[in-house]
Amino acid sequence: MSFLQVIEKIGEELKRSTKELGYEQIEPEVSEPTVKVHGDISSRVCFDISKISKENPVAIAEKISSRIKLDFSEVEAKNGYINFKFNDKYIFDVIEEIRKKGHQYGIPAIENKNKKIIIEHTNSNPNKPIHMGILRNTILGDTLARVFRYVGYETIVLNYIDDSGAQVSDNILAITELGYLKEPIGERYDYYSGRIYAEVHEKIENDLQLRKKKYEIIKKIENGKNEVAQLARQFSERVVMDQLRTCWRVGAFFDLLNWESDIVKSGLLNVVLKELNEKGKLYVPKEGKNEKCTVLKLSDQEEFKNLEEPDEVLIRSDGTITYVGKDIAYAFWKISKPPIDFKYRPFVTQPNGKTLWTTDEEKGEPKTLNVNNADLAITLVDTRQEYPQKVVKTALTFITDKAKYAYRPFLYGIVAISGETAYKISGKKEYVSNKIVHMSGRKGLVVNAEDMLNELAKVARMESRKRNPNIREDLLESISNEIAVAAVRYFMLKTDLNNIIVFDIDEALRLNGDSGPRLQYTYARAYSIIEKAGKYDRGSINQKLIKKEIERELIKEISKFSFYVKETIKDLEPKYLARYAKNLADKFNLFYESCPILTEKEEIRNNRLIILESFLVVFEKVLDLLGIPVLQEM
């Protein structure tokens, strides 16, 4: 028994009752009421019926409620609403099902679990460390993947590597023409690469000869099978390995790396261009600024026709391919089974023991993996990429109707940092007075994820040492890092997707606030009681021994797990699970403060330990789906 099951059952009962009374045109809606007096679940279906039948909703509610008989809930008609209040049987069934199913409790029954889901996230350019903005992308994508897999979908996680673009070419030019070393000395490769790019980018842009050499490098990378292309791939792979280490640190793992240069080399783009051309969607202007370019026609589409320049260049006049052109080919591969596939090879064994594969048109093997042709392909991009993604999806719909429902851009707001946090990371006092500091590479303020995680771990380490002066050094190191991961993951997940996040170190670590470490502390607090309790009678829960309302409220909250899992998948909204974790922790902490356990009489003690054990089972799984490490002590 779960909240999701009963809300579905109540919906079915209302539908049956309204149909019997002749109200067939109404689809009853049920929800959790905001006012406690309305019970645990409520429906305003009588008001919807009243609009059509012109009857009094109070009278309709009396007629419908008299027909409903449920063994887990009382039914009440009140002021035109139909309210449902869970009884002792519901409480008993929730606990018994959790004890029977363990971590399998909460997996909602969802149709078509044989669907293949692709989730593409992170996608940091392979010429710098992952920064805090990209880290939000990683954490959102990883959380979605965890939830989809938990429910039972085949879920493939991709990381797209833009190795043939302008940024990588700047670094290769720096190494081949500007005297930079191929190997850094005493510096992570991703940090070294980022530093090179920051130092040479403006110099290249302001020098015509260097710019020409840069575009020659881009063409060589796209053509492949030359020394420049090989150097670019080696360079990018070194950077990507360091980026992956950052992802692994926060618990995010992948199935496949897709390299942009492989999209070009594979010939996949030619397949897409042929499809678009046959549909009459491509043209090559003979004059003007897009002369000799291959252009996607969008001016005849409703959502583009009023734009000043609606059509999109896919191939430039010099033969180089735009980002959008490559993205359309890649997106087509995700949701279809084109005649051309990539070649693949193993890339690295990840810390979770799983092999990470990579595309590789020169060293890979054909027909190795079956990872595309997804029923749903989710691509995580920040809101600034909304327009290019709209172009990609529109182009796909020209080729296949499947794109309308199978290709799903997932948009989220950018990340800024508080003034105090900017000061702690950069050491620049001028930031302290600012409420918000927007990160900018040009201004020299880009907060790398590793730097932020290290700072969070350092603060967590100091606080943990204060609380536990005798803690072992290795345990302190482990705990402080896991607190840092919890802090950053929860902060990135709890906010509305479209909102800008203003990351603040102190807020993220606050044990008495809305934070990941507070969730960890709640788990550790509950676990310590079970540890101290030792053996106890683990028979069935006795509802009559539930003396306080908070005990019932905690059990009801526990039962909502599957509901929020299903809502997260339905709306692609990880925030639902994050807010549920907070609500569940709040309910437990009220239970902890109001209901003594170890000092109570044996029968009440046992009853409360059973509730506590059920809480731990569900709460541990919620934290796992959020990617928050579980700590048994802090």
C-alpha positions as a printed Julia matrix, in Angstrom:
634×3 Matrix{Float64}:
   0.0    0.0     0.0
   1.31   3.43   -0.9
  -0.03   6.94   -1.33
   0.22   6.52   -5.1
  -1.79   3.29   -5.05
  -4.56   4.74   -2.92
  -4.79   7.97   -4.89
  -5.21   5.87   -8.04
  -7.75   3.63   -6.28
  -9.74   6.64   -5.06
  -9.71   8.07   -8.58
 -11.12   4.79   -9.92
 -13.84   4.73   -7.23
 -14.87   8.29   -7.99
 -14.97   7.53  -11.7
 -17.15   4.47  -11.1
 -19.51   6.35   -8.76
 -19.92   9.39  -11.01
 -20.55   7.12  -14.01
 -23.25   5.21  -12.11
 -24.94   8.53  -11.34
 -24.87   9.54  -15.01
 -21.94  12.0   -14.83
 -19.9   10.23  -17.5
 -18.44  13.33  -19.12
 -16.42  14.22  -16.01
 -12.92  12.91  -15.29
 -12.54  13.13  -11.47
  -9.34  14.68  -10.15
  -7.95  13.91   -6.7
  -5.14  15.58   -4.82
  -3.58  16.11   -1.43
  -5.46  19.0     0.25
  -3.55  22.0     1.56
  -5.82  22.21    4.64
  -5.54  19.33    7.09
  -9.24  19.37    8.0
 -10.0   18.09    4.48
  -8.29  14.78    5.25
  -5.44  13.06    3.42
  -6.9   13.16   -0.1
  -9.68  15.34   -1.46
 -11.65  15.83   -4.66
 -13.57  18.84   -5.97
 -15.22  16.77   -8.7
 -18.68  17.85   -7.47
 -17.97  21.47   -8.42
 -16.94  20.33  -11.93
 -20.15  18.31  -12.23
 -22.21  21.23  -10.93
 -21.05  23.47  -13.79
 -22.67  21.07  -16.25
 -25.63  19.64  -14.31
 -26.51  22.91  -12.46
 -27.1   20.85   -9.3
 -25.87  21.9    -5.86
 -22.32  20.54   -5.36
 -23.15  19.75   -1.7
 -25.99  17.46   -2.8
 -23.8   15.86   -5.47
 -21.07  15.19   -2.88
 -23.58  13.43   -0.6
 -24.78  11.2    -3.44
 -21.29  10.25   -4.61
 -19.75   9.7    -1.16
 -22.57   7.38   -0.1
 -21.6    5.01   -2.92
 -17.9    4.79   -2.02
 -16.68   2.11    0.37
 -12.93   1.8     0.98
 -11.27  -0.42    3.59
  -8.26   1.89    4.02
 -10.05   5.24    4.36
 -13.05   7.01    5.79
 -15.1    8.97    3.24
 -16.73  12.32    4.03
 -18.79  14.83    2.06
 -18.13  18.36    3.25
 -19.13  21.67    1.65
 -19.21  20.09   -1.79
 -15.84  18.34   -1.42
 -15.32  14.61   -1.03
 -12.6   13.99    1.54
 -10.73  10.81    2.4
  -8.98  10.19    5.72
  -6.69   7.17    6.01
  -7.49   4.69    8.77
  -5.44   2.2    10.84
  -5.48  -0.37    8.05
  -3.64   2.06    5.78
  -0.99   2.66    8.45
  -0.55  -1.09    8.95
  -0.4   -1.86    5.23
   2.23   0.82    4.54
   4.62  -0.53    7.18
   4.06  -4.17    6.26
   4.67  -3.53    2.57
   7.92  -1.66    3.28
   9.12  -4.5     5.49
   8.23  -7.01    2.81
   9.69  -5.18   -0.19
  12.59  -3.26    1.35
  14.24  -0.99   -1.23
  11.83  -2.27   -3.88
   9.07  -0.38   -2.07
   8.22   2.77   -3.98
   8.74   1.55   -7.54
   5.56   2.8    -9.23
   3.69   0.7   -11.76
   4.39   2.47  -15.06
   3.29   1.31  -18.49
   5.75   0.55  -21.28
   8.8   -0.07  -19.13
  10.45  -1.6   -22.2
  11.09   1.91  -23.51
  14.67   2.95  -24.13
  15.64   6.27  -22.54
  18.7    8.32  -23.54
  19.88  11.03  -21.17
  22.69  13.25  -22.39
  24.35  15.47  -19.82
  27.55  17.31  -18.82
  28.9   18.0   -22.36
  31.67  20.31  -21.16
  34.03  21.51  -23.88
  37.2   19.38  -23.64
  39.54  22.29  -23.04
  38.91  23.25  -19.41
  37.77  21.94  -16.02
  34.09  21.44  -15.31
  32.74  24.63  -13.75
  29.77  25.08  -11.43
  27.34  25.76  -14.27
  28.22  22.47  -15.97
  28.06  20.7   -12.61
  24.37  21.59  -12.32
  23.86  19.95  -15.72
  25.71  16.83  -14.51
  23.75  16.55  -11.26
  20.35  17.11  -12.87
  21.07  14.56  -15.6
  22.5   11.98  -13.23
  19.48  12.28  -10.91
  17.07  11.75  -13.79
  19.07   8.69  -14.89
  18.96   7.25  -11.37
  15.18   7.65  -11.19
  14.51   6.2   -14.65
  16.7    3.18  -13.87
  15.08   2.67  -10.47
  11.66   2.48  -12.1
  12.95  -0.1   -14.58
  13.58   1.69  -17.88
  16.6    0.83  -20.01
  18.55   4.05  -19.55
  21.63   5.06  -21.56
  23.68   8.02  -20.31
  25.69   9.92  -22.91
  28.31  12.64  -22.64
  28.82  14.64  -25.84
  32.39  15.82  -26.41
  32.71  18.91  -28.62
  36.27  18.24  -29.77
  36.05  19.72  -33.26
  34.97  23.22  -32.28
  36.77  26.54  -32.01
  37.8   26.19  -28.37
  39.83  23.0   -28.81
  41.45  24.47  -31.92
  42.7   27.44  -29.84
  44.54  25.01  -27.55
  45.99  23.01  -30.43
  47.18  26.24  -32.06
  48.8   27.26  -28.76
  50.74  23.97  -28.66
  51.69  23.82  -32.35
  52.39  27.51  -33.04
  52.69  29.51  -29.79
  55.23  27.48  -27.84
  53.03  25.92  -25.17
  54.09  22.54  -23.82
  52.11  19.46  -24.71
  52.51  18.15  -21.15
  51.79  20.3   -18.06
  54.19  20.36  -15.13
  52.59  19.79  -11.71
  49.1   20.71  -12.94
  45.95  18.76  -13.77
  45.49  18.52  -17.52
  42.03  20.11  -17.51
  43.31  23.07  -15.45
  46.32  23.44  -17.72
  44.11  23.39  -20.8
  41.77  25.98  -19.35
  44.67  28.24  -18.5
  46.1   27.98  -22.04
  42.74  28.86  -23.56
  42.3   31.9   -21.31
  45.78  33.14  -22.21
  45.65  32.7   -26.0
  42.01  33.15  -27.03
  42.03  36.93  -27.26
  45.46  36.95  -28.92
  44.22  34.57  -31.64
  41.0   36.52  -32.24
  42.96  39.77  -32.7
  45.49  38.29  -35.14
  44.28  37.61  -38.69
  47.05  35.1   -39.47
  46.44  33.15  -36.29
  42.7   33.11  -36.99
  43.37  31.63  -40.44
  45.56  28.94  -38.9
  42.84  28.25  -36.34
  40.25  27.54  -39.04
  42.76  25.36  -40.9
  43.07  23.33  -37.69
  39.28  23.03  -37.41
  39.09  21.66  -40.97
  41.9   19.18  -40.29
  40.14  17.95  -37.14
  36.91  17.48  -39.09
  38.7   15.69  -41.96
  40.54  13.34  -39.58
  43.41  10.93  -40.37
  46.14  13.55  -39.98
  48.6   14.55  -37.26
  46.59  17.59  -36.15
  43.42  15.55  -35.74
  45.33  12.91  -33.77
  46.87  15.54  -31.51
  43.45  17.14  -30.93
  41.96  13.77  -29.98
  44.82  12.92  -27.6
  44.63  16.37  -26.02
  40.83  16.21  -25.63
  40.9   12.7   -24.16
  43.34  13.84  -21.47
  41.06  16.73  -20.56
  37.98  14.52  -20.62
  39.6   12.04  -18.21
  40.03  14.81  -15.65
  36.49  16.04  -16.25
  35.23  12.5   -15.69
  37.05  12.37  -12.35
  35.05  15.4   -11.25
  31.81  13.73  -12.37
  32.73  10.51  -10.57
  33.48  12.51   -7.44
  29.83  13.61   -7.27
  28.58  10.12   -8.13
  27.78  10.62  -11.82
  28.72   7.88  -14.31
  28.22   7.41  -18.05
  27.65   4.68  -20.61
  29.09   6.34  -23.73
  31.18   9.3   -24.84
  30.03  10.64  -28.23
  32.74  12.69  -29.95
  31.71  15.47  -32.29
  34.62  14.69  -34.62
  33.25  11.16  -34.99
  29.88  12.53  -36.05
  31.64  14.33  -38.88
  33.92  11.41  -39.83
  31.13   8.81  -39.74
  29.16  10.37  -42.6
  26.07  10.62  -40.41
  25.66  14.29  -41.3
  25.47  13.42  -45.01
  22.57  11.06  -44.28
  20.7   13.85  -42.51
  21.48  16.42  -45.18
  20.19  14.04  -47.84
  16.93  13.55  -45.89
  16.47  17.3   -45.42
  17.29  18.03  -49.05
  14.75  15.47  -50.28
  12.14  17.18  -48.14
  13.01  20.52  -49.79
  14.35  22.0   -46.57
  17.86  22.94  -47.72
  19.14  25.58  -50.14
  22.46  27.2   -51.08
  22.28  31.02  -51.57
  24.13  32.36  -54.6
  24.74  35.76  -53.04
  24.6   37.64  -49.76
  26.35  36.88  -46.48
  25.35  33.2   -46.65
  26.62  32.76  -50.2
  27.68  29.13  -50.89
  26.52  28.03  -47.43
  24.15  25.1   -46.93
  21.13  26.61  -45.2
  18.14  25.06  -43.4
  14.89  26.76  -44.44
  12.82  27.76  -41.38
  11.12  30.92  -42.66
   8.0   28.96  -43.61
   7.57  27.64  -40.05
   5.13  29.47  -37.79
   7.46  29.87  -34.79
  10.35  31.19  -36.92
   8.74  33.22  -39.7
   8.66  36.54  -37.82
  12.38  36.45  -36.97
  14.72  38.79  -38.82
  16.95  35.9   -39.96
  14.97  32.69  -39.45
  16.97  30.34  -41.68
  19.92  28.48  -40.15
  23.36  27.84  -41.68
  24.39  24.18  -41.35
  27.58  24.21  -43.45
  29.65  27.36  -43.9
  31.01  28.45  -47.27
  34.5   27.16  -46.31
  33.07  23.67  -45.74
  33.21  23.68  -41.94
  30.07  22.51  -40.15
  28.18  24.61  -37.61
  27.29  23.4   -34.12
  23.64  23.19  -35.1
  24.44  21.07  -38.16
  26.33  18.54  -36.05
  23.66  18.61  -33.35
  20.9   17.78  -35.86
  22.86  14.75  -37.09
  23.58  13.62  -33.53
  19.96  14.1   -32.43
  18.76  12.1   -35.44
  21.07   9.24  -34.42
  19.64   9.31  -30.88
  16.0    8.74  -31.88
  16.39   6.62  -35.02
  18.3    3.73  -36.56
  20.15   5.41  -39.45
  22.05   3.33  -42.03
  25.3    4.64  -40.54
  26.32   4.0   -36.95
  29.5    4.83  -35.06
  32.44   2.59  -34.28
  33.02   1.96  -30.59
  35.72   0.89  -28.14
  36.04   0.71  -24.36
  37.4    3.97  -22.94
  37.9    3.38  -19.21
  36.61   1.32  -16.3
  34.82   3.72  -13.97
  35.05   3.64  -10.14
  31.62   1.94  -10.01
  33.11  -0.98  -11.98
  31.19  -0.17  -15.15
  32.91   0.17  -18.54
  32.61   3.57  -20.17
  32.56   3.22  -23.96
  33.52   5.81  -26.54
  32.88   6.39  -30.2
  36.08   6.21  -32.24
  35.92   6.16  -36.04
  39.62   5.29  -36.36
  40.25   2.75  -33.56
  36.75   1.47  -32.8
  34.8   -1.56  -33.99
  31.47  -1.43  -35.86
  28.22  -2.98  -34.58
  29.51  -3.15  -31.01
  26.74  -1.35  -29.15
  23.0   -0.89  -29.53
  22.5    2.38  -27.71
  20.51   4.64  -30.02
  16.98   4.58  -31.48
  15.59   5.79  -28.15
  11.9    6.15  -27.37
  12.79   9.3   -25.43
  16.02  11.28  -25.79
  16.54  13.92  -23.1
  19.23  16.53  -23.77
  20.24  18.77  -20.87
  21.16  22.35  -21.84
  20.94  25.64  -20.02
  18.25  28.13  -20.97
  20.65  30.08  -23.21
  20.57  27.1   -25.6
  16.78  27.1   -25.94
  16.77  28.58  -29.46
  19.41  26.26  -31.01
  17.58  23.29  -29.5
  14.33  24.53  -31.04
  16.07  24.58  -34.42
  17.37  21.03  -33.89
  13.96  19.67  -32.93
  12.24  21.43  -35.84
  14.79  20.02  -38.3
  14.2   16.54  -36.89
  10.44  16.86  -37.39
  11.1   17.46  -41.1
  12.69  13.99  -41.22
  10.58  11.97  -38.76
   7.32  12.5   -36.85
   8.9   10.61  -33.95
  10.88  13.74  -33.09
   7.75  15.48  -31.82
   7.57  13.26  -28.76
  10.94  11.44  -28.67
  13.36  14.4   -28.66
  13.17  16.42  -25.45
  15.46  19.37  -24.66
  15.7   19.76  -20.88
  16.31  23.42  -19.98
  17.64  24.74  -16.69
  18.8   28.09  -15.3
  22.43  29.12  -15.02
  24.52  29.14  -11.84
  25.87  32.26  -10.12
  27.57  32.5    -6.73
  27.09  34.67   -3.68
  29.54  37.52   -3.04
  30.86  35.84    0.1
  31.48  32.58   -1.75
  33.15  34.44   -4.64
  35.5   36.01   -2.1
  36.3   32.66   -0.47
  37.13  31.08   -3.82
  38.92  33.98   -5.52
  40.34  35.88   -2.53
  39.09  39.18   -4.04
  37.52  41.35   -1.33
  35.55  43.46   -3.81
  33.09  40.57   -4.23
  32.04  40.43   -0.56
  29.48  43.24   -0.79
  27.73  41.7    -3.83
  24.6   39.59   -3.34
  25.15  37.82   -6.67
  28.31  37.37   -8.71
  27.85  36.06  -12.25
  30.7   33.88  -13.39
  32.64  35.12  -16.4
  35.72  33.67  -18.05
  36.57  37.02  -19.56
  36.56  38.64  -16.12
  38.64  35.84  -14.68
  35.93  34.47  -12.38
  34.92  30.97  -13.34
  34.44  28.75  -10.31
  35.62  25.27  -11.13
  33.65  22.41   -9.6
  36.78  20.85   -8.08
  37.68  24.1    -6.33
  34.17  24.42   -4.9
  34.09  20.79   -3.77
  37.49  21.2    -2.13
  36.34  24.34   -0.3
  33.13  22.63    0.85
  35.12  19.62    2.05
  37.57  21.87    3.91
  34.77  23.63    5.81
  33.0   20.31    6.49
  36.27  18.85    7.76
  36.74  21.65   10.28
  33.16  21.33   11.56
  33.38  17.53   11.78
  36.64  17.79   13.73
  34.97  20.16   16.21
  32.11  17.71   16.79
  34.35  14.61   16.9
  37.85  15.55   18.15
  38.97  11.91   18.26
  37.74  10.89   14.8
  40.19   8.9    12.65
  41.9   10.9     9.94
  40.86   8.62    7.09
  37.24   8.62    8.26
  37.31  12.41    8.61
  38.58  12.72    5.04
  35.86  10.43    3.7
  33.05  12.09    5.65
  34.08  15.63    4.7
  34.14  14.74    0.99
  30.74  13.06    1.17
  29.29  16.07    3.0
  30.66  18.27    0.2
  28.95  16.08   -2.42
  25.65  16.18   -0.51
  25.88  19.95   -0.14
  26.41  20.66   -3.83
  24.02  18.02   -5.19
  21.07  19.04   -3.03
  21.67  22.75   -3.68
  21.57  22.13   -7.43
  18.41  20.01   -7.22
  16.14  21.82   -4.79
  15.57  24.94   -6.92
  13.04  25.42   -9.73
  14.64  24.46  -13.04
  14.2   27.85  -14.68
  15.62  29.77  -11.74
  19.17  31.05  -11.58
  20.99  29.32   -8.71
  23.04  31.55   -6.43
  25.39  29.07   -4.8
  26.52  29.9    -1.28
  28.93  27.7     0.67
  27.54  28.52    4.11
  23.93  27.9     3.07
  24.82  24.66    1.32
  26.49  23.27    4.46
  24.06  24.51    7.12
  22.98  21.57    9.3
  19.89  23.38   10.56
  18.86  24.66    7.13
  17.49  23.36    3.85
  20.65  21.49    2.89
  22.1   18.17    1.82
  24.18  17.78    5.0
  21.01  18.18    7.05
  19.52  15.23    5.18
  22.68  13.22    5.91
  22.52  14.25    9.58
  18.88  13.15    9.75
  19.79   9.72    8.42
  22.75   9.41   10.82
  20.52  10.41   13.74
  17.94   7.74   12.86
  20.59   5.09   12.22
  22.25   5.7    15.6
  18.98   4.88   17.4
  18.69   1.54   15.58
  22.32   0.81   16.44
  21.78   1.58   20.15
  18.54  -0.38   20.28
  20.15  -3.74   19.55
  17.76  -6.66   19.16
  14.04  -5.99   19.47
  10.73  -7.67   18.68
  10.3   -7.13   14.94
   6.76  -8.43   14.77
   3.92  -6.54   13.1
   3.23  -2.94   14.0
   0.37  -2.38   16.45
  -1.69   0.59   15.29
  -3.32   0.91   18.72
   0.08   1.66   20.26
   0.52   4.71   18.01
  -0.03   7.35   20.65
   0.94  10.55   18.88
  -0.29  12.08   15.65
   3.28  12.7    14.43
   3.79   8.92   14.27
   0.89   8.62   11.85
   2.06  11.68    9.93
   5.54  10.21    9.49
   4.12   6.93    8.16
   1.86   8.8     5.74
   4.83  10.82    4.51
   6.9    7.66    4.03
   4.07   6.24    1.89
   4.34   9.12   -0.61
   7.68   7.96   -1.99
   6.34   6.22   -5.11
   4.06   9.18   -5.83
   7.01  11.57   -6.05
   9.07   9.09   -8.07
   6.29   8.9   -10.64
   5.79  12.69  -10.68
   9.53  13.2   -11.19
   9.46  11.0   -14.28
   6.2   12.43  -15.61
   7.32  16.07  -15.39
  11.11  15.52  -15.62
  11.43  17.53  -12.42
  14.14  16.34   -9.96
  13.07  19.09   -7.55
  10.04  16.98   -6.57
  12.26  14.31   -5.02
  14.52  16.89   -3.38
  11.56  18.62   -1.73
  10.13  15.24   -0.71
  13.45  14.37    0.97
  13.23  17.61    2.96
   9.61  16.99    3.97
  10.41  13.44    5.02
  13.38  14.64    7.08
  11.21  17.33    8.69
   8.58  14.76    9.68
  11.19  12.41   11.1
  12.86  15.15   13.15
   9.49  16.08   14.66
   8.94  12.39   15.42
  12.42  12.19   16.99
  11.8   15.22   19.2
   8.27  14.22   20.25
   8.45  10.44   20.61
  11.05   8.91   22.93
  12.06   5.46   21.72
  14.79   3.75   23.72
  13.42   4.91   27.1
   9.81   3.87   26.44
   8.01   0.72   27.59
   9.0   -2.3    25.53
   5.85  -2.58   23.43
   5.84   1.14   22.5
   9.63   1.03   22.02
   9.31  -1.86   19.59
   6.48  -0.16   17.72
   8.48   3.02   17.25
  11.57   1.1    16.2
   9.49  -0.56   13.48
   8.41   2.89   12.26
  12.01   4.08   12.45
  13.29   1.1    10.47
  10.68   1.71    7.75
  11.72   5.36    7.58
  15.37   4.39    7.13
  14.57   1.99    4.27
  12.7    4.63    2.29
  14.87   7.62    3.23
  18.04   5.77    2.23
  16.56   5.1    -1.22
  15.45   8.72   -1.63
  18.98   9.9    -0.83
  20.41   7.35   -3.27
  18.18   8.64   -6.09
  19.35  12.17   -5.3
  22.97  10.97   -5.33
  23.47  12.05   -1.7
  25.91   9.75    0.13
  24.43   8.08    3.21
  26.42   8.66    6.41
  25.97   6.56    9.52
  27.85   9.07   11.62
  28.79  12.74   11.24
